[in-house]
Amino acid sequence: MARAGYVSLIGRPNAGKSTLLNRIIGTKVAIVSDKPQTTRTRILAVKNYDNGQIVFVDTPGIHRPLHRLNVRMVDAAVDTLREVDVVVLIFDASTRPGHGDRYVSNLLNDVKTPVVLVPNKIDLVAKPNLLPLMAQAQAWHDFAAIVPVSAATGDGVERLEQVLLEQLPEGQPGFPDDYLTDQPERALVAETVREKVLQNTHAELPFSSAVVVDQFDEEDRGRILRLYCTIYVETDSQKPIVIGRAGDMIKRIGTEARLDLEKFFGTKVFLDLRVKVNPSWRDSERALDELGVPRSTGKPRR
């Protein structure tokens, strides 16, 4: 009998949720960087199997919110606990569990659906240290299963997928075979550019950048896709960091983003990037709406 349903990936920032999702799906549907709080909204991605279908829901890292942006991000993650058939709690096995991990696990106290614990980054952990770590984490909740993985190398990921299928209810797939993600093309463009900003500015530009697609011109899409984007930063001092000396940084960001977008869309891409300062965008409800960061409804979305 086929099994099908929704699986939510939750955990602290930088636990490796998006890397794991991309590994499972087999293509990049979520941007990744070594900076926490990279994922800002929920990302739905579908994978089909011989014996079923899993709809994965990648969520922002759960953390203490300091801005309206962070409040929306945490709400987006917590809301999924009421909506899915299986919850996957991912934690970074290369670090010692702390108060943040216990806080996230406490959110599961009233969850009636199965919860699978996934210690990630086991490639960075000596095997003798892994079992005591798992035993400590096992006290957080009555987990349906514990599956150690390395999203970076793929170790344990196939087993995790089978465990998740076994936990899903019997039923028919809810999405067609060719469905990949719910992310609109504009969002994929904006996130690709933001990923390159994060990767190239490193510690110089923390979480205070955002990208808006001002124009998505697909009139001659078979030959070239013309994209015009604005990168928002919070302070005047951050603007020259993104632009770089003689524009070298913005050129590098644009070139790397364009190559990824050409691969994704399968056509030539013209990418125009501009940088603007907006000191309060993280606390502006209007700006967050324009960026597509969802508001919490407090109600199941299914």
GUVEX-542972 format. One record per residue (C-alpha): residue in one letter; x, y, z. Coordinates in steps of 0.5 Angstrom, whole numbers, plus 2048, in hexadecimal, padded with zeros to 3 digits. Layout:
GUVEX-542972
+--------+-----+-----+-----+
: residu :   x :   y :   z :
+--------+-----+-----+-----+
:      A :   X :   Y :   Z :
...
+--------+-----+-----+-----+
***
This chain:
GUVEX-542972
+--------+-----+-----+-----+
: residu :   x :   y :   z :
+--------+-----+-----+-----+
:      M : 800 : 800 : 800 :
:      A : 803 : 807 : 7FE :
:      R : 804 : 80C : 804 :
:      A : 804 : 813 : 803 :
:      G : 804 : 81A : 807 :
:      Y : 807 : 820 : 80A :
:      V : 80E : 820 : 80E :
:      S : 811 : 826 : 811 :
:      L : 818 : 827 : 812 :
:      I : 819 : 82B : 819 :
:      G : 81F : 82D : 81D :
:      R : 824 : 833 : 81F :
:      P : 827 : 837 : 81A :
:      N : 82D : 834 : 817 :
:      A : 82B : 82D : 818 :
:      G : 82B : 82B : 811 :
:      K : 824 : 82B : 80F :
:      S : 824 : 82E : 808 :
:      T : 82B : 82A : 807 :
:      L : 827 : 824 : 808 :
:      L : 821 : 826 : 804 :
:      N : 825 : 827 : 7FE :
:      R : 829 : 820 : 7FF :
:      I : 822 : 81D : 7FF :
:      I : 81F : 820 : 7FA :
:      G : 825 : 820 : 7F5 :
:      T : 825 : 827 : 7F3 :
:      K : 826 : 82E : 7F6 :
:      V : 81F : 830 : 7F9 :
:      A : 821 : 834 : 7FF :
:      I : 827 : 838 : 800 :
:      V : 82D : 837 : 804 :
:      S : 832 : 83A : 808 :
:      D : 837 : 839 : 80E :
:      K : 833 : 83F : 811 :
:      P : 82D : 83E : 816 :
:      Q : 826 : 840 : 814 :
:      T : 827 : 83F : 80D :
:      T : 820 : 83C : 80B :
:      R : 81B : 842 : 80D :
:      T : 814 : 83E : 80A :
:      R : 811 : 837 : 80A :
:      I : 814 : 834 : 803 :
:      L : 80F : 82E : 801 :
:      A : 813 : 828 : 7FD :
:      V : 810 : 822 : 7FA :
:      K : 814 : 81B : 7F9 :
:      N : 810 : 815 : 7F6 :
:      Y : 812 : 80E : 7F7 :
:      D : 810 : 807 : 7F5 :
:      N : 80C : 806 : 7FB :
:      G : 809 : 80D : 7FC :
:      Q : 80B : 815 : 7FC :
:      I : 80E : 819 : 802 :
:      V : 80C : 821 : 802 :
:      F : 812 : 824 : 806 :
:      V : 811 : 82A : 809 :
:      D : 817 : 82E : 80B :
:      T : 817 : 833 : 810 :
:      P : 81B : 839 : 813 :
:      G : 81F : 837 : 819 :
:      I : 81C : 838 : 820 :
:      H : 81F : 83E : 824 :
:      R : 81E : 844 : 828 :
:      P : 81A : 849 : 824 :
:      L : 81D : 850 : 824 :
:      H : 81A : 853 : 81E :
:      R : 813 : 852 : 81B :
:      L : 817 : 84E : 816 :
:      N : 819 : 849 : 81B :
:      V : 812 : 849 : 81E :
:      R : 80F : 847 : 817 :
:      M : 815 : 842 : 816 :
:      V : 814 : 83E : 81D :
:      D : 80C : 83F : 81C :
:      A : 80D : 83B : 815 :
:      A : 811 : 836 : 818 :
:      V : 80C : 835 : 81E :
:      D : 806 : 835 : 81A :
:      T : 808 : 82F : 816 :
:      L : 808 : 82A : 81C :
:      R : 800 : 82B : 81C :
:      E : 800 : 829 : 814 :
:      V : 804 : 823 : 813 :
:      D : 804 : 81C : 813 :
:      V : 80B : 81B : 816 :
:      V : 810 : 820 : 819 :
:      V : 817 : 81F : 818 :
:      L : 81C : 822 : 81E :
:      I : 823 : 824 : 81B :
:      F : 828 : 826 : 81F :
:      D : 830 : 827 : 81E :
:      A : 833 : 821 : 821 :
:      S : 83A : 824 : 820 :
:      T : 838 : 829 : 826 :
:      R : 836 : 827 : 82D :
:      P : 82E : 828 : 82E :
:      G : 82D : 82E : 832 :
:      H : 827 : 832 : 834 :
:      G : 825 : 834 : 82D :
:      D : 824 : 82D : 82B :
:      R : 820 : 82B : 832 :
:      Y : 81B : 831 : 830 :
:      V : 81A : 82F : 829 :
:      S : 819 : 828 : 82C :
:      N : 814 : 82B : 831 :
:      L : 80F : 82D : 82B :
:      L : 80E : 826 : 82A :
:      N : 80B : 824 : 831 :
:      D : 804 : 825 : 82E :
:      V : 805 : 822 : 827 :
:      K : 801 : 81C : 826 :
:      T : 804 : 81A : 81F :
:      P : 80B : 816 : 81F :
:      V : 811 : 819 : 820 :
:      V : 818 : 817 : 81D :
:      L : 81E : 819 : 820 :
:      V : 824 : 81A : 81B :
:      P : 82B : 81C : 81D :
:      N : 82E : 81F : 817 :
:      K : 835 : 820 : 816 :
:      I : 838 : 81A : 818 :
:      D : 83E : 81A : 813 :
:      L : 840 : 81F : 818 :
:      V : 83F : 81B : 81E :
:      A : 844 : 815 : 821 :
:      K : 840 : 80F : 821 :
:      P : 841 : 80D : 829 :
:      N : 83E : 814 : 82A :
:      L : 838 : 813 : 826 :
:      L : 834 : 80E : 82B :
:      P : 834 : 812 : 831 :
:      L : 832 : 818 : 82D :
:      M : 82C : 814 : 82A :
:      A : 82A : 812 : 831 :
:      Q : 82A : 819 : 834 :
:      A : 826 : 81B : 82F :
:      Q : 821 : 815 : 82F :
:      A : 81F : 818 : 836 :
:      W : 81C : 81E : 832 :
:      H : 816 : 81A : 830 :
:      D : 813 : 814 : 82E :
:      F : 816 : 813 : 827 :
:      A : 813 : 80E : 822 :
:      A : 81A : 80D : 81F :
:      I : 821 : 810 : 820 :
:      V : 825 : 810 : 819 :
:      P : 82C : 813 : 819 :
:      V : 82E : 817 : 812 :
:      S : 833 : 81B : 80F :
:      A : 82F : 81F : 80A :
:      A : 836 : 822 : 807 :
:      T : 838 : 81B : 805 :
:      G : 831 : 817 : 805 :
:      D : 833 : 812 : 80A :
:      G : 82C : 80F : 80D :
:      V : 828 : 813 : 809 :
:      E : 825 : 80E : 805 :
:      R : 823 : 80A : 80B :
:      L : 820 : 810 : 80E :
:      E : 81B : 811 : 808 :
:      Q : 819 : 80A : 809 :
:      V : 818 : 80B : 810 :
:      L : 814 : 811 : 80F :
:      L : 810 : 80D : 809 :
:      E : 80E : 808 : 80E :
:      Q : 80B : 80D : 813 :
:      L : 807 : 810 : 80E :
:      P : 7FF : 80E : 80D :
:      E : 7FD : 80A : 808 :
:      G : 7FA : 80E : 802 :
:      Q : 7FB : 811 : 7FB :
:      P : 800 : 816 : 7F9 :
:      G : 7FD : 81D : 7F9 :
:      F : 802 : 820 : 7F4 :
:      P : 803 : 81E : 7ED :
:      D : 80A : 81B : 7EB :
:      D : 80D : 821 : 7E8 :
:      Y : 80C : 825 : 7EE :
:      L : 812 : 828 : 7F2 :
:      T : 811 : 82E : 7F6 :
:      D : 80C : 833 : 7F8 :
:      Q : 811 : 839 : 7F7 :
:      P : 80F : 83E : 7F2 :
:      E : 814 : 83F : 7ED :
:      R : 815 : 846 : 7F0 :
:      A : 817 : 844 : 7F6 :
:      L : 81C : 83F : 7F4 :
:      V : 81F : 844 : 7F0 :
:      A : 81F : 849 : 7F6 :
:      E : 822 : 843 : 7FB :
:      T : 827 : 841 : 7F6 :
:      V : 82A : 848 : 7F6 :
:      R : 82A : 849 : 7FD :
:      E : 82D : 842 : 7FE :
:      K : 833 : 845 : 7FA :
:      V : 833 : 84C : 7FE :
:      L : 834 : 847 : 805 :
:      Q : 839 : 843 : 802 :
:      N : 83D : 849 : 7FF :
:      T : 83D : 84E : 805 :
:      H : 83E : 849 : 80A :
:      A : 83E : 84C : 811 :
:      E : 83E : 853 : 80F :
:      L : 836 : 853 : 80D :
:      P : 833 : 84F : 812 :
:      F : 82B : 84E : 812 :
:      S : 829 : 855 : 80F :
:      S : 829 : 854 : 808 :
:      A : 823 : 852 : 804 :
:      V : 821 : 852 : 7FC :
:      V : 81B : 854 : 7F8 :
:      V : 81A : 852 : 7F1 :
:      D : 817 : 859 : 7EE :
:      Q : 816 : 856 : 7E7 :
:      F : 816 : 84F : 7E4 :
:      D : 816 : 850 : 7DC :
:      E : 815 : 849 : 7D9 :
:      E : 812 : 84C : 7D2 :
:      D : 818 : 849 : 7CE :
:      R : 819 : 843 : 7D3 :
:      G : 81B : 83E : 7CE :
:      R : 821 : 842 : 7CD :
:      I : 822 : 846 : 7D3 :
:      L : 81F : 848 : 7DA :
:      R : 820 : 84F : 7DC :
:      L : 820 : 850 : 7E4 :
:      Y : 820 : 856 : 7E8 :
:      C : 822 : 856 : 7EF :
:      T : 823 : 85A : 7F5 :
:      I : 827 : 858 : 7FB :
:      Y : 825 : 85C : 801 :
:      V : 82A : 85D : 807 :
:      E : 829 : 861 : 80E :
:      T : 82E : 866 : 80E :
:      D : 832 : 86A : 80A :
:      S : 839 : 867 : 80C :
:      Q : 836 : 860 : 809 :
:      K : 835 : 863 : 802 :
:      P : 83C : 863 : 800 :
:      I : 83D : 85C : 803 :
:      V : 838 : 859 : 7FE :
:      I : 83B : 85E : 7F8 :
:      G : 842 : 85D : 7FA :
:      R : 848 : 860 : 7F7 :
:      A : 846 : 863 : 7F0 :
:      G : 840 : 85F : 7F0 :
:      D : 844 : 858 : 7F0 :
:      M : 840 : 855 : 7F6 :
:      I : 839 : 856 : 7F3 :
:      K : 83C : 854 : 7EC :
:      R : 83E : 84D : 7EF :
:      I : 837 : 84C : 7F3 :
:      G : 834 : 84E : 7EC :
:      T : 838 : 849 : 7E8 :
:      E : 837 : 843 : 7ED :
:      A : 830 : 844 : 7EE :
:      R : 82F : 845 : 7E6 :
:      L : 833 : 83E : 7E5 :
:      D : 82E : 83A : 7EA :
:      L : 828 : 83D : 7E7 :
:      E : 82A : 83C : 7E0 :
:      K : 82B : 834 : 7E2 :
:      F : 824 : 834 : 7E6 :
:      F : 820 : 838 : 7E0 :
:      G : 824 : 835 : 7DB :
:      T : 824 : 83B : 7D7 :
:      K : 829 : 841 : 7D7 :
:      V : 828 : 846 : 7DC :
:      F : 829 : 84E : 7DC :
:      L : 82A : 850 : 7E4 :
:      D : 82A : 857 : 7E6 :
:      L : 82B : 858 : 7EE :
:      R : 82A : 85F : 7F1 :
:      V : 82C : 860 : 7F9 :
:      K : 827 : 865 : 7FD :
:      V : 827 : 866 : 805 :
:      N : 821 : 865 : 809 :
:      P : 823 : 866 : 810 :
:      S : 81C : 863 : 813 :
:      W : 81A : 85D : 80E :
:      R : 81B : 857 : 813 :
:      D : 815 : 85B : 817 :
:      S : 811 : 85D : 812 :
:      E : 80B : 859 : 811 :
:      R : 80A : 85C : 80A :
:      A : 811 : 85A : 808 :
:      L : 811 : 853 : 80A :
:      D : 80A : 852 : 806 :
:      E : 80E : 855 : 800 :
:      L : 813 : 850 : 802 :
:      G : 80E : 84A : 802 :
:      V : 810 : 849 : 809 :
:      P : 809 : 845 : 80C :
:      R : 805 : 848 : 812 :
:      S : 803 : 843 : 817 :
:      T : 7FB : 841 : 816 :
:      G : 7FB : 83C : 81C :
:      K : 7F7 : 837 : 818 :
:      P : 7F9 : 831 : 814 :
:      R : 7FA : 833 : 80D :
:      R : 7F8 : 82C : 80A :
+--------+-----+-----+-----+
***
